[in-house]
């Protein structure tokens, strides 16, 4: 089997129980900000993929222009054979410099598996 991305989600928070099951709270794909640059206090990223063997899987957040905003620490596995990898990142104080469509990219051994958008939009005054 080959490497395949199963999920890449942003949410308010995540929790892992003693058996390894992950619970996600408040899944979203849009952040409303009063001004830019905007600092988002706290959010989480959940990812899951199939891997054919040993390697590293990690997430990068790209700015609307395609440049890297954040390159998150990859998770490494030495496990042989086809298996599932999954994990979460909890991020605080990430500064989004401009309004637009940001992209989350999940890679395994530098091969892109899945990407998902995260929209940053200016909130309308009430």
Secondary structure, DSSP 8 states (H G I E B T S, - for coil): ---EEEEEEEEEEEEE-TTS-EEEEEEESEEEESSSSEEEEEEEEEEEEEESSSEEEEEEEE-TTS-EEEE---EEE---SSEEEEEEEEEEEEEE-SSEEEEEEEEETTEEEEEEEEEEEE----
